[in-house]
Amino acid sequence: MDNEPQVIGLLQTILEKVEKIELVHQQVGQLTVKVHSIQEELKEVKDEVKAINERLDYIKENVSKHDEDIFRLKRRG
């Protein structure tokens, strides 16, 4: 075959490209796992923030009630 060196060169190039694609595919898989992990952490943080906000609302409500009580007591007193 006269074109055997060209075919071998082409096959080597194809093999190199396939190896690069496999590496990129592996990296994408690793990044996907990291993204899912971060999403889970964000969900946990979001749940914690929601719980904190609920507690703050409860505290505000109680402070408001106490302020009203104090105001009424001052008006009486």
Residue pairs with C-beta under 8 A, 6 or more apart in sequence:
1 7
